[in-house]
Amino acid sequence: MCKHIENVQIAFRAPCCNRWFDCSECHYELSDHALDAAIELAFICKQCRKPFRKDMMLFGEEDERCPHCDNLFVLPAVMNDMANSGDDSSSRAATRTDKQASPDSATLTATAAAPTFL
């Protein structure tokens, strides 16, 4: 369960470590590396629990729902107050910067070769 976003509807598989996370903040907290980029990402719907993949370069309105159960997973995020309570944003930003890789490493928005398997 994600402590950052209350209404998270999917989990994604991080292309860098093949581990499942509810959000990118969860990845940063639980991993010792930066989140790699991928053109295609693997997801699991939290409603029907079925996996699916999406091409992030061609992501449109028709891609905002689970292809199996039609659950809408692109929603405005409802941030969890517990994740922010007692959290100094400047210390959080410093921690996040410490974990980031070199400037020429890929990010989620950069294009990189996507894995061909789920």
PDB file as gemmi writes it, atoms N, CA and C in Angstrom:
CRYST1    1.000    1.000    1.000  90.00  90.00  90.00 P 1                      
ATOM      1  N   MET A   1       0.838  -1.172   0.000  1.00  0.00           N  
ATOM      2  CA  MET A   1       0.000   0.000   0.000  1.00  0.00           C  
ATOM      3  C   MET A   1       0.889   1.243   0.000  1.00  0.00           C  
ATOM      4  N   CYS A   2       0.572   2.177  -0.864  1.00  0.00           N  
ATOM      5  CA  CYS A   2       1.366   3.387  -1.023  1.00  0.00           C  
ATOM      6  C   CYS A   2       1.070   4.377   0.099  1.00  0.00           C  
ATOM      7  N   LYS A   3       2.114   4.882   0.719  1.00  0.00           N  
ATOM      8  CA  LYS A   3       1.910   5.880   1.765  1.00  0.00           C  
ATOM      9  C   LYS A   3       1.932   7.298   1.208  1.00  0.00           C  
ATOM     10  N   HIS A   4       2.193   7.447  -0.085  1.00  0.00           N  
ATOM     11  CA  HIS A   4       2.270   8.765  -0.705  1.00  0.00           C  
ATOM     12  C   HIS A   4       0.972   9.168  -1.398  1.00  0.00           C  
ATOM     13  N   ILE A   5       0.322   8.225  -2.054  1.00  0.00           N  
ATOM     14  CA  ILE A   5      -0.894   8.505  -2.816  1.00  0.00           C  
ATOM     15  C   ILE A   5      -1.986   7.546  -2.348  1.00  0.00           C  
ATOM     16  N   GLU A   6      -3.053   8.095  -1.771  1.00  0.00           N  
ATOM     17  CA  GLU A   6      -4.125   7.264  -1.209  1.00  0.00           C  
ATOM     18  C   GLU A   6      -4.924   6.510  -2.260  1.00  0.00           C  
ATOM     19  N   ASN A   7      -5.159   7.120  -3.408  1.00  0.00           N  
ATOM     20  CA  ASN A   7      -6.053   6.522  -4.401  1.00  0.00           C  
ATOM     21  C   ASN A   7      -5.308   5.854  -5.555  1.00  0.00           C  
ATOM     22  N   VAL A   8      -4.133   5.334  -5.291  1.00  0.00           N  
ATOM     23  CA  VAL A   8      -3.368   4.672  -6.348  1.00  0.00           C  
ATOM     24  C   VAL A   8      -4.144   3.444  -6.842  1.00  0.00           C  
ATOM     25  N   GLN A   9      -4.266   3.308  -8.147  1.00  0.00           N  
ATOM     26  CA  GLN A   9      -5.082   2.257  -8.759  1.00  0.00           C  
ATOM     27  C   GLN A   9      -4.258   1.155  -9.411  1.00  0.00           C  
ATOM     28  N   ILE A  10      -2.958   1.394  -9.588  1.00  0.00           N  
ATOM     29  CA  ILE A  10      -2.091   0.423 -10.254  1.00  0.00           C  
ATOM     30  C   ILE A  10      -0.748   0.367  -9.545  1.00  0.00           C  
ATOM     31  N   ALA A  11      -0.013  -0.683  -9.800  1.00  0.00           N  
ATOM     32  CA  ALA A  11       1.391  -0.776  -9.417  1.00  0.00           C  
ATOM     33  C   ALA A  11       2.171  -0.901 -10.717  1.00  0.00           C  
ATOM     34  N   PHE A  12       3.400  -0.406 -10.724  1.00  0.00           N  
ATOM     35  CA  PHE A  12       4.225  -0.521 -11.923  1.00  0.00           C  
ATOM     36  C   PHE A  12       5.498  -1.283 -11.593  1.00  0.00           C  
ATOM     37  N   ARG A  13       6.054  -1.928 -12.600  1.00  0.00           N  
ATOM     38  CA  ARG A  13       7.322  -2.630 -12.417  1.00  0.00           C  
ATOM     39  C   ARG A  13       8.445  -1.713 -12.859  1.00  0.00           C  
ATOM     40  N   ALA A  14       9.360  -1.433 -11.958  1.00  0.00           N  
ATOM     41  CA  ALA A  14      10.499  -0.568 -12.267  1.00  0.00           C  
ATOM     42  C   ALA A  14      11.411  -1.288 -13.253  1.00  0.00           C  
ATOM     43  N   PRO A  15      11.720  -0.653 -14.379  1.00  0.00           N  
ATOM     44  CA  PRO A  15      12.548  -1.312 -15.389  1.00  0.00           C  
ATOM     45  C   PRO A  15      13.989  -1.523 -14.935  1.00  0.00           C  
ATOM     46  N   CYS A  16      14.430  -0.779 -13.927  1.00  0.00           N  
ATOM     47  CA  CYS A  16      15.814  -0.880 -13.470  1.00  0.00           C  
ATOM     48  C   CYS A  16      16.055  -2.100 -12.581  1.00  0.00           C  
ATOM     49  N   CYS A  17      15.067  -2.500 -11.793  1.00  0.00           N  
ATOM     50  CA  CYS A  17      15.271  -3.584 -10.832  1.00  0.00           C  
ATOM     51  C   CYS A  17      14.194  -4.666 -10.901  1.00  0.00           C  
ATOM     52  N   ASN A  18      13.202  -4.487 -11.782  1.00  0.00           N  
ATOM     53  CA  ASN A  18      12.109  -5.453 -11.955  1.00  0.00           C  
ATOM     54  C   ASN A  18      11.314  -5.702 -10.675  1.00  0.00           C  
ATOM     55  N   ARG A  19      11.281  -4.712  -9.783  1.00  0.00           N  
ATOM     56  CA  ARG A  19      10.470  -4.798  -8.568  1.00  0.00           C  
ATOM     57  C   ARG A  19       9.223  -3.945  -8.756  1.00  0.00           C  
ATOM     58  N   TRP A  20       8.139  -4.324  -8.077  1.00  0.00           N  
ATOM     59  CA  TRP A  20       6.854  -3.637  -8.204  1.00  0.00           C  
ATOM     60  C   TRP A  20       6.729  -2.544  -7.158  1.00  0.00           C  
ATOM     61  N   PHE A  21       6.221  -1.369  -7.587  1.00  0.00           N  
ATOM     62  CA  PHE A  21       6.028  -0.221  -6.709  1.00  0.00           C  
ATOM     63  C   PHE A  21       4.694   0.442  -7.023  1.00  0.00           C  
ATOM     64  N   ASP A  22       4.134   1.123  -6.018  1.00  0.00           N  
ATOM     65  CA  ASP A  22       2.888   1.863  -6.216  1.00  0.00           C  
ATOM     66  C   ASP A  22       3.130   3.242  -6.816  1.00  0.00           C  
ATOM     67  N   CYS A  23       4.278   3.857  -6.539  1.00  0.00           N  
ATOM     68  CA  CYS A  23       4.599   5.174  -7.096  1.00  0.00           C  
ATOM     69  C   CYS A  23       6.109   5.341  -7.149  1.00  0.00           C  
ATOM     70  N   SER A  24       6.560   6.367  -7.844  1.00  0.00           N  
ATOM     71  CA  SER A  24       8.000   6.593  -7.976  1.00  0.00           C  
ATOM     72  C   SER A  24       8.631   6.974  -6.641  1.00  0.00           C  
ATOM     73  N   GLU A  25       7.876   7.634  -5.757  1.00  0.00           N  
ATOM     74  CA  GLU A  25       8.396   7.971  -4.431  1.00  0.00           C  
ATOM     75  C   GLU A  25       8.684   6.699  -3.628  1.00  0.00           C  
ATOM     76  N   CYS A  26       7.825   5.701  -3.746  1.00  0.00           N  
ATOM     77  CA  CYS A  26       8.067   4.421  -3.075  1.00  0.00           C  
ATOM     78  C   CYS A  26       9.373   3.806  -3.580  1.00  0.00           C  
ATOM     79  N   HIS A  27       9.611   3.893  -4.888  1.00  0.00           N  
ATOM     80  CA  HIS A  27      10.857   3.366  -5.458  1.00  0.00           C  
ATOM     81  C   HIS A  27      12.059   4.082  -4.863  1.00  0.00           C  
ATOM     82  N   TYR A  28      12.009   5.408  -4.785  1.00  0.00           N  
ATOM     83  CA  TYR A  28      13.135   6.175  -4.245  1.00  0.00           C  
ATOM     84  C   TYR A  28      13.400   5.824  -2.788  1.00  0.00           C  
ATOM     85  N   GLU A  29      12.352   5.580  -2.010  1.00  0.00           N  
ATOM     86  CA  GLU A  29      12.527   5.252  -0.598  1.00  0.00           C  
ATOM     87  C   GLU A  29      13.060   3.843  -0.378  1.00  0.00           C  
ATOM     88  N   LEU A  30      12.668   2.910  -1.228  1.00  0.00           N  
ATOM     89  CA  LEU A  30      12.989   1.505  -0.994  1.00  0.00           C  
ATOM     90  C   LEU A  30      14.162   0.986  -1.824  1.00  0.00           C  
ATOM     91  N   SER A  31      14.726   1.823  -2.683  1.00  0.00           N  
ATOM     92  CA  SER A  31      15.811   1.382  -3.557  1.00  0.00           C  
ATOM     93  C   SER A  31      17.047   2.238  -3.333  1.00  0.00           C  
ATOM     94  N   ASP A  32      18.179   1.692  -3.733  1.00  0.00           N  
ATOM     95  CA  ASP A  32      19.435   2.430  -3.599  1.00  0.00           C  
ATOM     96  C   ASP A  32      19.927   2.949  -4.949  1.00  0.00           C  
ATOM     97  N   HIS A  33      19.026   3.102  -5.892  1.00  0.00           N  
ATOM     98  CA  HIS A  33      19.385   3.554  -7.235  1.00  0.00           C  
ATOM     99  C   HIS A  33      18.263   4.418  -7.806  1.00  0.00           C  
ATOM    100  N   ALA A  34      18.589   5.141  -8.872  1.00  0.00           N  
ATOM    101  CA  ALA A  34      17.590   5.987  -9.541  1.00  0.00           C  
ATOM    102  C   ALA A  34      16.661   5.118 -10.382  1.00  0.00           C  
ATOM    103  N   LEU A  35      15.483   5.612 -10.610  1.00  0.00           N  
ATOM    104  CA  LEU A  35      14.490   4.919 -11.426  1.00  0.00           C  
ATOM    105  C   LEU A  35      14.847   5.089 -12.897  1.00  0.00           C  
ATOM    106  N   ASP A  36      15.069   3.987 -13.586  1.00  0.00           N  
ATOM    107  CA  ASP A  36      15.433   4.028 -15.004  1.00  0.00           C  
ATOM    108  C   ASP A  36      14.233   4.343 -15.881  1.00  0.00           C  
ATOM    109  N   ALA A  37      14.540   4.779 -17.069  1.00  0.00           N  
ATOM    110  CA  ALA A  37      13.502   5.091 -18.051  1.00  0.00           C  
ATOM    111  C   ALA A  37      13.128   3.848 -18.842  1.00  0.00           C  
ATOM    112  N   ALA A  38      11.935   3.871 -19.385  1.00  0.00           N  
ATOM    113  CA  ALA A  38      11.487   2.813 -20.287  1.00  0.00           C  
ATOM    114  C   ALA A  38      10.369   3.370 -21.146  1.00  0.00           C  
ATOM    115  N   ILE A  39      10.326   2.951 -22.371  1.00  0.00           N  
ATOM    116  CA  ILE A  39       9.253   3.366 -23.264  1.00  0.00           C  
ATOM    117  C   ILE A  39       7.988   2.581 -22.943  1.00  0.00           C  
ATOM    118  N   GLU A  40       8.152   1.314 -22.619  1.00  0.00           N  
ATOM    119  CA  GLU A  40       7.015   0.459 -22.285  1.00  0.00           C  
ATOM    120  C   GLU A  40       7.132   0.043 -20.823  1.00  0.00           C  
ATOM    121  N   LEU A  41       6.036   0.196 -20.082  1.00  0.00           N  
ATOM    122  CA  LEU A  41       6.025  -0.179 -18.673  1.00  0.00           C  
ATOM    123  C   LEU A  41       4.998  -1.272 -18.422  1.00  0.00           C  
ATOM    124  N   ALA A  42       5.300  -2.116 -17.449  1.00  0.00           N  
ATOM    125  CA  ALA A  42       4.377  -3.162 -17.016  1.00  0.00           C  
ATOM    126  C   ALA A  42       3.625  -2.656 -15.787  1.00  0.00           C  
ATOM    127  N   PHE A  43       2.326  -2.909 -15.747  1.00  0.00           N  
ATOM    128  CA  PHE A  43       1.459  -2.476 -14.657  1.00  0.00           C  
ATOM    129  C   PHE A  43       0.639  -3.657 -14.151  1.00  0.00           C  
ATOM    130  N   ILE A  44       0.124  -3.525 -12.931  1.00  0.00           N  
ATOM    131  CA  ILE A  44      -0.874  -4.448 -12.391  1.00  0.00           C  
ATOM    132  C   ILE A  44      -2.019  -3.593 -11.870  1.00  0.00           C  
ATOM    133  N   CYS A  45      -3.218  -3.909 -12.309  1.00  0.00           N  
ATOM    134  CA  CYS A  45      -4.411  -3.202 -11.846  1.00  0.00           C  
ATOM    135  C   CYS A  45      -4.714  -3.654 -10.416  1.00  0.00           C  
ATOM    136  N   LYS A  46      -4.972  -2.714  -9.530  1.00  0.00           N  
ATOM    137  CA  LYS A  46      -5.272  -3.063  -8.141  1.00  0.00           C  
ATOM    138  C   LYS A  46      -6.707  -3.542  -7.964  1.00  0.00           C  
ATOM    139  N   GLN A  47      -7.556  -3.315  -8.962  1.00  0.00           N  
ATOM    140  CA  GLN A  47      -8.944  -3.768  -8.854  1.00  0.00           C  
ATOM    141  C   GLN A  47      -9.081  -5.227  -9.286  1.00  0.00           C  
ATOM    142  N   CYS A  48      -8.595  -5.559 -10.487  1.00  0.00           N  
ATOM    143  CA  CYS A  48      -8.758  -6.932 -10.988  1.00  0.00           C  
ATOM    144  C   CYS A  48      -7.491  -7.779 -10.812  1.00  0.00           C  
ATOM    145  N   ARG A  49      -6.376  -7.137 -10.428  1.00  0.00           N  
ATOM    146  CA  ARG A  49      -5.094  -7.799 -10.157  1.00  0.00           C  
ATOM    147  C   ARG A  49      -4.488  -8.463 -11.392  1.00  0.00           C  
ATOM    148  N   LYS A  50      -4.833  -7.979 -12.582  1.00  0.00           N  
ATOM    149  CA  LYS A  50      -4.272  -8.530 -13.816  1.00  0.00           C  
ATOM    150  C   LYS A  50      -3.190  -7.604 -14.355  1.00  0.00           C  
ATOM    151  N   PRO A  51      -2.125  -8.181 -14.914  1.00  0.00           N  
ATOM    152  CA  PRO A  51      -1.039  -7.363 -15.471  1.00  0.00           C  
ATOM    153  C   PRO A  51      -1.360  -6.883 -16.885  1.00  0.00           C  
ATOM    154  N   PHE A  52      -0.755  -5.768 -17.243  1.00  0.00           N  
ATOM    155  CA  PHE A  52      -0.844  -5.255 -18.614  1.00  0.00           C  
ATOM    156  C   PHE A  52       0.350  -4.342 -18.861  1.00  0.00           C  
ATOM    157  N   ARG A  53       0.608  -4.062 -20.130  1.00  0.00           N  
ATOM    158  CA  ARG A  53       1.719  -3.188 -20.499  1.00  0.00           C  
ATOM    159  C   ARG A  53       1.193  -2.000 -21.291  1.00  0.00           C  
ATOM    160  N   LYS A  54       1.898  -0.879 -21.166  1.00  0.00           N  
ATOM    161  CA  LYS A  54       1.529   0.338 -21.888  1.00  0.00           C  
ATOM    162  C   LYS A  54       2.777   0.954 -22.506  1.00  0.00           C  
ATOM    163  N   ASP A  55       2.627   1.400 -23.745  1.00  0.00           N  
ATOM    164  CA  ASP A  55       3.672   2.155 -24.428  1.00  0.00           C  
ATOM    165  C   ASP A  55       3.521   3.605 -23.988  1.00  0.00           C  
ATOM    166  N   MET A  56       4.478   4.121 -23.246  1.00  0.00           N  
ATOM    167  CA  MET A  56       4.370   5.460 -22.688  1.00  0.00           C  
ATOM    168  C   MET A  56       4.555   6.551 -23.741  1.00  0.00           C  
ATOM    169  N   MET A  57       5.085   6.214 -24.900  1.00  0.00           N  
ATOM    170  CA  MET A  57       5.236   7.192 -25.981  1.00  0.00           C  
ATOM    171  C   MET A  57       3.904   7.420 -26.701  1.00  0.00           C  
ATOM    172  N   LEU A  58       3.008   6.440 -26.654  1.00  0.00           N  
ATOM    173  CA  LEU A  58       1.724   6.525 -27.348  1.00  0.00           C  
ATOM    174  C   LEU A  58       0.556   6.572 -26.369  1.00  0.00           C  
ATOM    175  N   PHE A  59       0.795   7.011 -25.154  1.00  0.00           N  
ATOM    176  CA  PHE A  59      -0.214   6.999 -24.101  1.00  0.00           C  
ATOM    177  C   PHE A  59      -1.261   8.073 -24.370  1.00  0.00           C  
ATOM    178  N   GLY A  60      -2.512   7.649 -24.555  1.00  0.00           N  
ATOM    179  CA  GLY A  60      -3.606   8.578 -24.836  1.00  0.00           C  
ATOM    180  C   GLY A  60      -4.776   8.349 -23.900  1.00  0.00           C  
ATOM    181  N   GLU A  61      -5.882   9.033 -24.167  1.00  0.00           N  
ATOM    182  CA  GLU A  61      -7.077   8.917 -23.327  1.00  0.00           C  
ATOM    183  C   GLU A  61      -7.584   7.487 -23.224  1.00  0.00           C  
ATOM    184  N   GLU A  62      -7.494   6.742 -24.310  1.00  0.00           N  
ATOM    185  CA  GLU A  62      -7.974   5.358 -24.305  1.00  0.00           C  
ATOM    186  C   GLU A  62      -7.099   4.453 -23.439  1.00  0.00           C  
ATOM    187  N   ASP A  63      -5.909   4.937 -23.054  1.00  0.00           N  
ATOM    188  CA  ASP A  63      -4.989   4.155 -22.229  1.00  0.00           C  
ATOM    189  C   ASP A  63      -5.120   4.462 -20.741  1.00  0.00           C  
ATOM    190  N   GLU A  64      -6.107   5.236 -20.342  1.00  0.00           N  
ATOM    191  CA  GLU A  64      -6.268   5.629 -18.947  1.00  0.00           C  
ATOM    192  C   GLU A  64      -7.063   4.621 -18.127  1.00  0.00           C  
ATOM    193  N   ARG A  65      -7.449   3.512 -18.743  1.00  0.00           N  
ATOM    194  CA  ARG A  65      -8.243   2.485 -18.060  1.00  0.00           C  
ATOM    195  C   ARG A  65      -7.563   1.124 -18.182  1.00  0.00           C  
ATOM    196  N   CYS A  66      -7.823   0.277 -17.214  1.00  0.00           N  
ATOM    197  CA  CYS A  66      -7.315  -1.092 -17.271  1.00  0.00           C  
ATOM    198  C   CYS A  66      -7.939  -1.789 -18.477  1.00  0.00           C  
ATOM    199  N   PRO A  67      -7.145  -2.462 -19.302  1.00  0.00           N  
ATOM    200  CA  PRO A  67      -7.705  -3.140 -20.469  1.00  0.00           C  
ATOM    201  C   PRO A  67      -8.539  -4.372 -20.112  1.00  0.00           C  
ATOM    202  N   HIS A  68      -8.451  -4.840 -18.866  1.00  0.00           N  
ATOM    203  CA  HIS A  68      -9.185  -6.036 -18.447  1.00  0.00           C  
ATOM    204  C   HIS A  68     -10.523  -5.709 -17.777  1.00  0.00           C  
ATOM    205  N   CYS A  69     -10.512  -4.746 -16.845  1.00  0.00           N  
ATOM    206  CA  CYS A  69     -11.733  -4.476 -16.067  1.00  0.00           C  
ATOM    207  C   CYS A  69     -12.276  -3.062 -16.270  1.00  0.00           C  
ATOM    208  N   ASP A  70     -11.623  -2.264 -17.073  1.00  0.00           N  
ATOM    209  CA  ASP A  70     -12.045  -0.896 -17.395  1.00  0.00           C  
ATOM    210  C   ASP A  70     -11.937   0.055 -16.202  1.00  0.00           C  
ATOM    211  N   ASN A  71     -11.169  -0.313 -15.170  1.00  0.00           N  
ATOM    212  CA  ASN A  71     -10.944   0.556 -14.016  1.00  0.00           C  
ATOM    213  C   ASN A  71     -10.138   1.778 -14.454  1.00  0.00           C  
ATOM    214  N   LEU A  72     -10.638   2.966 -14.156  1.00  0.00           N  
ATOM    215  CA  LEU A  72      -9.930   4.203 -14.475  1.00  0.00           C  
ATOM    216  C   LEU A  72      -8.765   4.352 -13.507  1.00  0.00           C  
ATOM    217  N   PHE A  73      -7.526   4.338 -14.023  1.00  0.00           N  
ATOM    218  CA  PHE A  73      -6.378   4.454 -13.137  1.00  0.00           C  
ATOM    219  C   PHE A  73      -5.643   5.775 -13.269  1.00  0.00           C  
ATOM    220  N   VAL A  74      -5.970   6.593 -14.242  1.00  0.00           N  
ATOM    221  CA  VAL A  74      -5.382   7.928 -14.335  1.00  0.00           C  
ATOM    222  C   VAL A  74      -6.354   8.885 -13.651  1.00  0.00           C  
ATOM    223  N   LEU A  75      -6.029   9.219 -12.408  1.00  0.00           N  
ATOM    224  CA  LEU A  75      -6.867  10.077 -11.565  1.00  0.00           C  
ATOM    225  C   LEU A  75      -6.006  11.180 -10.966  1.00  0.00           C  
ATOM    226  N   PRO A  76      -6.605  12.292 -10.561  1.00  0.00           N  
ATOM    227  CA  PRO A  76      -5.838  13.266  -9.781  1.00  0.00           C  
ATOM    228  C   PRO A  76      -5.403  12.589  -8.478  1.00  0.00           C  
ATOM    229  N   ALA A  77      -4.146  12.700  -8.143  1.00  0.00           N  
ATOM    230  CA  ALA A  77      -3.620  12.029  -6.956  1.00  0.00           C  
ATOM    231  C   ALA A  77      -4.176  12.652  -5.687  1.00  0.00           C  
ATOM    232  N   VAL A  78      -4.558  11.811  -4.748  1.00  0.00           N  
ATOM    233  CA  VAL A  78      -4.951  12.246  -3.413  1.00  0.00           C  
ATOM    234  C   VAL A  78      -3.771  11.911  -2.518  1.00  0.00           C  
ATOM    235  N   MET A  79      -3.071  12.948  -2.093  1.00  0.00           N  
ATOM    236  CA  MET A  79      -1.862  12.742  -1.315  1.00  0.00           C  
ATOM    237  C   MET A  79      -2.212  12.348   0.111  1.00  0.00           C  
ATOM    238  N   ASN A  80      -1.457  11.428   0.662  1.00  0.00           N  
ATOM    239  CA  ASN A  80      -1.666  10.943   2.013  1.00  0.00           C  
ATOM    240  C   ASN A  80      -1.031  11.919   2.991  1.00  0.00           C  
ATOM    241  N   ASP A  81      -1.799  12.426   3.952  1.00  0.00           N  
ATOM    242  CA  ASP A  81      -1.282  13.377   4.935  1.00  0.00           C  
ATOM    243  C   ASP A  81      -0.206  12.760   5.810  1.00  0.00           C  
ATOM    244  N   MET A  82      -0.295  11.466   6.088  1.00  0.00           N  
ATOM    245  CA  MET A  82       0.698  10.805   6.932  1.00  0.00           C  
ATOM    246  C   MET A  82       2.066  10.807   6.274  1.00  0.00           C  
ATOM    247  N   ALA A  83       2.118  10.744   4.971  1.00  0.00           N  
ATOM    248  CA  ALA A  83       3.400  10.748   4.273  1.00  0.00           C  
ATOM    249  C   ALA A  83       4.070  12.102   4.394  1.00  0.00           C  
ATOM    250  N   ASN A  84       3.297  13.161   4.561  1.00  0.00           N  
ATOM    251  CA  ASN A  84       3.850  14.504   4.632  1.00  0.00           C  
ATOM    252  C   ASN A  84       3.988  15.029   6.053  1.00  0.00           C  
ATOM    253  N   SER A  85       3.374  14.369   7.044  1.00  0.00           N  
ATOM    254  CA  SER A  85       3.424  14.872   8.410  1.00  0.00           C  
ATOM    255  C   SER A  85       4.830  14.737   8.979  1.00  0.00           C  
ATOM    256  N   GLY A  86       5.331  15.845   9.520  1.00  0.00           N  
ATOM    257  CA  GLY A  86       6.660  15.844  10.099  1.00  0.00           C  
ATOM    258  C   GLY A  86       7.758  15.726   9.075  1.00  0.00           C  
ATOM    259  N   ASP A  87       7.433  15.890   7.843  1.00  0.00           N  
ATOM    260  CA  ASP A  87       8.408  15.734   6.768  1.00  0.00           C  
ATOM    261  C   ASP A  87       8.853  17.100   6.288  1.00  0.00           C  
ATOM    262  N   ASP A  88      10.110  17.419   6.494  1.00  0.00           N  
ATOM    263  CA  ASP A  88      10.658  18.688   6.026  1.00  0.00           C  
ATOM    264  C   ASP A  88      10.993  18.548   4.558  1.00  0.00           C  
ATOM    265  N   SER A  89      10.374  19.356   3.723  1.00  0.00           N  
ATOM    266  CA  SER A  89      10.549  19.211   2.274  1.00  0.00           C  
ATOM    267  C   SER A  89      11.986  19.444   1.846  1.00  0.00           C  
ATOM    268  N   SER A  90      12.728  20.295   2.550  1.00  0.00           N  
ATOM    269  CA  SER A  90      14.114  20.538   2.151  1.00  0.00           C  
ATOM    270  C   SER A  90      14.986  19.325   2.446  1.00  0.00           C  
ATOM    271  N   SER A  91      14.763  18.650   3.584  1.00  0.00           N  
ATOM    272  CA  SER A  91      15.546  17.455   3.879  1.00  0.00           C  
ATOM    273  C   SER A  91      15.149  16.309   2.964  1.00  0.00           C  
ATOM    274  N   ARG A  92      13.872  16.264   2.596  1.00  0.00           N  
ATOM    275  CA  ARG A  92      13.408  15.234   1.669  1.00  0.00           C  
ATOM    276  C   ARG A  92      14.037  15.429   0.294  1.00  0.00           C  
ATOM    277  N   ALA A  93      14.096  16.666  -0.170  1.00  0.00           N  
ATOM    278  CA  ALA A  93      14.712  16.953  -1.464  1.00  0.00           C  
ATOM    279  C   ALA A  93      16.191  16.605  -1.435  1.00  0.00           C  
ATOM    280  N   ALA A  94      16.862  16.879  -0.317  1.00  0.00           N  
ATOM    281  CA  ALA A  94      18.286  16.554  -0.210  1.00  0.00           C  
ATOM    282  C   ALA A  94      18.493  15.049  -0.260  1.00  0.00           C  
ATOM    283  N   THR A  95      17.661  14.286   0.425  1.00  0.00           N  
ATOM    284  CA  THR A  95      17.765  12.832   0.403  1.00  0.00           C  
ATOM    285  C   THR A  95      17.540  12.299  -1.000  1.00  0.00           C  
ATOM    286  N   ARG A  96      16.567  12.837  -1.672  1.00  0.00           N  
ATOM    287  CA  ARG A  96      16.261  12.384  -3.032  1.00  0.00           C  
ATOM    288  C   ARG A  96      17.420  12.695  -3.972  1.00  0.00           C  
ATOM    289  N   THR A  97      18.039  13.867  -3.819  1.00  0.00           N  
ATOM    290  CA  THR A  97      19.176  14.243  -4.655  1.00  0.00           C  
ATOM    291  C   THR A  97      20.345  13.306  -4.406  1.00  0.00           C  
ATOM    292  N   ASP A  98      20.550  12.915  -3.142  1.00  0.00           N  
ATOM    293  CA  ASP A  98      21.637  11.997  -2.819  1.00  0.00           C  
ATOM    294  C   ASP A  98      21.471  10.660  -3.519  1.00  0.00           C  
ATOM    295  N   LYS A  99      20.241  10.202  -3.681  1.00  0.00           N  
ATOM    296  CA  LYS A  99      19.990   8.895  -4.280  1.00  0.00           C  
ATOM    297  C   LYS A  99      20.034   8.915  -5.800  1.00  0.00           C  
ATOM    298  N   GLN A 100      19.937  10.093  -6.403  1.00  0.00           N  
ATOM    299  CA  GLN A 100      19.896  10.156  -7.855  1.00  0.00           C  
ATOM    300  C   GLN A 100      21.259   9.828  -8.437  1.00  0.00           C  
ATOM    301  N   ALA A 101      21.217   9.220  -9.594  1.00  0.00           N  
ATOM    302  CA  ALA A 101      22.444   8.824 -10.276  1.00  0.00           C  
ATOM    303  C   ALA A 101      23.031  10.021 -11.012  1.00  0.00           C  
ATOM    304  N   SER A 102      24.091   9.755 -11.762  1.00  0.00           N  
ATOM    305  CA  SER A 102      24.774  10.804 -12.504  1.00  0.00           C  
ATOM    306  C   SER A 102      23.831  11.482 -13.488  1.00  0.00           C  
ATOM    307  N   PRO A 103      24.158  12.726 -13.909  1.00  0.00           N  
ATOM    308  CA  PRO A 103      23.259  13.481 -14.786  1.00  0.00           C  
ATOM    309  C   PRO A 103      22.974  12.816 -16.120  1.00  0.00           C  
ATOM    310  N   ASP A 104      23.870  11.965 -16.599  1.00  0.00           N  
ATOM    311  CA  ASP A 104      23.619  11.348 -17.893  1.00  0.00           C  
ATOM    312  C   ASP A 104      22.882  10.018 -17.775  1.00  0.00           C  
ATOM    313  N   SER A 105      22.434   9.658 -16.581  1.00  0.00           N  
ATOM    314  CA  SER A 105      21.631   8.440 -16.461  1.00  0.00           C  
ATOM    315  C   SER A 105      20.202   8.738 -16.881  1.00  0.00           C  
ATOM    316  N   ALA A 106      19.478   7.717 -17.258  1.00  0.00           N  
ATOM    317  CA  ALA A 106      18.116   7.897 -17.776  1.00  0.00           C  
ATOM    318  C   ALA A 106      17.135   8.182 -16.651  1.00  0.00           C  
ATOM    319  N   THR A 107      16.061   8.864 -16.993  1.00  0.00           N  
ATOM    320  CA  THR A 107      14.963   9.111 -16.063  1.00  0.00           C  
ATOM    321  C   THR A 107      13.691   8.559 -16.679  1.00  0.00           C  
ATOM    322  N   LEU A 108      12.594   8.640 -15.955  1.00  0.00           N  
ATOM    323  CA  LEU A 108      11.333   8.123 -16.484  1.00  0.00           C  
ATOM    324  C   LEU A 108      10.893   8.845 -17.747  1.00  0.00           C  
ATOM    325  N   THR A 109      11.242  10.117 -17.874  1.00  0.00           N  
ATOM    326  CA  THR A 109      10.798  10.872 -19.039  1.00  0.00           C  
ATOM    327  C   THR A 109      11.746  10.746 -20.220  1.00  0.00           C  
ATOM    328  N   ALA A 110      12.919  10.213 -20.000  1.00  0.00           N  
ATOM    329  CA  ALA A 110      13.859  10.033 -21.102  1.00  0.00           C  
ATOM    330  C   ALA A 110      13.480   8.786 -21.881  1.00  0.00           C  
ATOM    331  N   THR A 111      13.926   8.710 -23.111  1.00  0.00           N  
ATOM    332  CA  THR A 111      13.638   7.516 -23.903  1.00  0.00           C  
ATOM    333  C   THR A 111      14.814   6.561 -23.802  1.00  0.00           C  
ATOM    334  N   ALA A 112      14.512   5.312 -23.641  1.00  0.00           N  
ATOM    335  CA  ALA A 112      15.520   4.265 -23.557  1.00  0.00           C  
ATOM    336  C   ALA A 112      14.905   2.995 -24.113  1.00  0.00           C  
ATOM    337  N   ALA A 113      15.748   2.049 -24.413  1.00  0.00           N  
ATOM    338  CA  ALA A 113      15.241   0.781 -24.939  1.00  0.00           C  
ATOM    339  C   ALA A 113      14.407   0.091 -23.867  1.00  0.00           C  
ATOM    340  N   ALA A 114      13.213  -0.270 -24.204  1.00  0.00           N  
ATOM    341  CA  ALA A 114      12.308  -0.921 -23.263  1.00  0.00           C  
ATOM    342  C   ALA A 114      12.491  -2.426 -23.330  1.00  0.00           C  
ATOM    343  N   PRO A 115      12.323  -3.102 -22.199  1.00  0.00           N  
ATOM    344  CA  PRO A 115      12.396  -4.558 -22.243  1.00  0.00           C  
ATOM    345  C   PRO A 115      11.254  -5.116 -23.084  1.00  0.00           C  
ATOM    346  N   THR A 116      11.498  -6.240 -23.714  1.00  0.00           N  
ATOM    347  CA  THR A 116      10.486  -6.820 -24.596  1.00  0.00           C  
ATOM    348  C   THR A 116       9.647  -7.875 -23.898  1.00  0.00           C  
ATOM    349  N   PHE A 117       9.850  -8.036 -22.594  1.00  0.00           N  
ATOM    350  CA  PHE A 117       9.078  -9.028 -21.852  1.00  0.00           C  
ATOM    351  C   PHE A 117       8.355  -8.339 -20.711  1.00  0.00           C  
ATOM    352  N   LEU A 118       7.365  -9.020 -20.141  1.00  0.00           N  
ATOM    353  CA  LEU A 118       6.607  -8.449 -19.033  1.00  0.00           C  
ATOM    354  C   LEU A 118       7.176  -8.842 -17.725  1.00  0.00           C  
TER     355      LEU A 118                                                      
END                                                                             
